[in-house]
């Protein structure tokens, strides 16, 4: 599965809820999400539309490392 090119920060935040992330703070155009699944983990997502591909890639890499899963599996969990 390829990275979605037209994904907004809000769309990504909703998708991350499938991994147990919840909004814990919002300051201007950035949202902080936190999960306790696999240990406490915080991610900051810009509320931009669309997200830049490099920003999206960096966030996904952070999620991969925390949950110890490969990108293909992460994309499946988030977007299928």
Secondary structure, 3 states (H helix, E strand, C coil): CCCCCCCCHHHHHHHHHHHCCEEEEEECCEEEEEECCCCCEEEEEECCCCCCHHHHHHHHHHHHHHHCCCHHHHHHHHHC
